[in-house]
């Protein structure tokens, strides 16, 4: 999912990437090539962590959204629709970031 803020709101393009390291690096490359500056993801379980760690090495401003705060409208529950919803919320400045400890602190939790 890619979102570009501007007078038109969010621009969406949906692509699928593998969750392997190579797949996540391809995601980072695509986001970079698309001139994406902001990435938002939902804090669902631990699934966001590998994506966060790969993208945190890039030039992106990352935001982790609390799943409880961004509940979607009932009946629209798919991953793609959730991603579009998050992109729209981000483009309109309606998200606040959850706390993500710095890498040094995260290393203690292992």
C-alpha positions as CSV (number, residue, x, y, z in Angstrom):
1,X,0.0,0.0,0.0
2,X,1.3,3.4,-0.9
3,X,-0.3,6.7,0.2
4,X,0.6,10.1,-1.0
5,X,-0.9,13.1,0.7
6,X,-1.9,16.2,-1.3
7,X,-4.9,18.0,-2.6
8,X,-6.3,14.6,-3.8
9,X,-5.9,12.9,-0.4
10,X,-4.4,9.5,-0.4
11,X,-3.2,7.6,-3.5
12,X,-3.4,3.9,-3.3
13,X,-1.5,1.2,-5.1
14,X,-1.8,-2.4,-3.7
15,X,1.0,-4.9,-4.2
16,X,1.9,-8.1,-2.4
17,X,5.3,-9.0,-1.0
18,X,6.7,-12.1,0.6
19,X,7.4,-12.0,4.3
20,X,10.9,-13.3,3.9
21,X,13.8,-10.9,4.3
22,X,14.2,-10.7,0.5
23,X,10.5,-9.9,0.1
24,X,10.7,-7.2,2.8
25,X,13.8,-5.7,1.1
26,X,11.8,-5.7,-2.2
27,X,9.0,-3.8,-0.3
28,X,11.5,-1.3,0.9
29,X,12.9,-0.8,-2.6
30,X,9.4,-0.4,-4.1
31,X,8.4,2.2,-1.5
32,X,11.7,4.1,-2.1
33,X,11.2,4.0,-5.9
34,X,7.6,5.2,-5.4
35,X,9.0,8.2,-3.4
36,X,7.0,7.1,-0.3
37,X,8.0,9.0,2.8
38,X,5.6,7.7,5.4
39,X,4.7,4.1,6.3
40,X,2.0,3.2,8.8
41,X,1.2,-0.3,10.1
42,X,-1.1,-1.7,12.6
43,X,0.2,-3.3,15.8
44,X,-1.3,-6.7,15.4
45,X,0.5,-9.3,17.5
46,X,4.2,-9.5,16.5
47,X,3.5,-9.5,12.7
48,X,4.6,-5.9,12.3
49,X,8.0,-6.4,13.8
50,X,10.0,-7.8,10.9
51,X,8.5,-5.2,8.5
52,X,9.4,-2.4,11.0
53,X,13.0,-3.7,11.4
54,X,13.6,-3.8,7.7
55,X,12.0,-0.5,6.9
56,X,13.6,1.3,9.9
57,X,17.0,1.0,8.0
58,X,15.6,3.2,5.2
59,X,14.5,6.8,4.9
60,X,10.9,6.3,5.9
61,X,9.0,7.9,8.7
62,X,7.4,4.9,10.4
63,X,4.3,4.9,12.5
64,X,2.8,2.1,14.4
65,X,-0.9,2.5,14.9
66,X,-2.7,0.9,17.8
67,X,-5.3,-1.6,16.4
68,X,-7.8,-0.5,19.1
69,X,-7.6,3.1,18.0
70,X,-8.1,2.5,14.2
71,X,-10.9,0.1,14.3
72,X,-12.5,-0.1,10.9
73,X,-16.2,0.0,10.0
74,X,-17.8,-3.4,10.6
75,X,-18.2,-5.5,7.4
76,X,-15.1,-4.1,5.7
77,X,-12.6,-6.5,7.3
78,X,-9.9,-7.5,4.8
79,X,-6.2,-6.8,5.0
80,X,-6.3,-4.6,1.8
81,X,-9.2,-2.6,3.1
82,X,-7.5,-2.2,6.5
83,X,-4.4,-0.9,4.6
84,X,-6.4,1.6,2.6
85,X,-8.1,2.7,5.8
86,X,-4.8,3.3,7.6
87,X,-3.4,5.1,4.5
88,X,-6.4,7.4,4.5
89,X,-6.2,8.1,8.2
90,X,-2.4,8.9,7.9
91,X,-2.9,11.2,4.9
92,X,-5.5,13.2,6.9
93,X,-3.4,13.4,10.0
94,X,-5.8,11.3,12.1
95,X,-3.4,8.9,13.6
96,X,-1.2,9.1,16.7
97,X,1.8,6.8,17.0
98,X,2.1,4.0,19.5
99,X,5.4,3.8,21.4
100,X,8.1,1.7,19.9
101,X,11.2,1.3,22.0
102,X,14.5,2.1,20.4
103,X,16.4,-0.9,19.0
104,X,18.8,-1.0,22.0
105,X,15.9,-1.5,24.4
106,X,14.2,-4.0,22.2
107,X,17.3,-6.2,22.3
108,X,16.8,-6.6,26.0
109,X,13.5,-8.3,25.4
110,X,15.0,-11.2,23.5
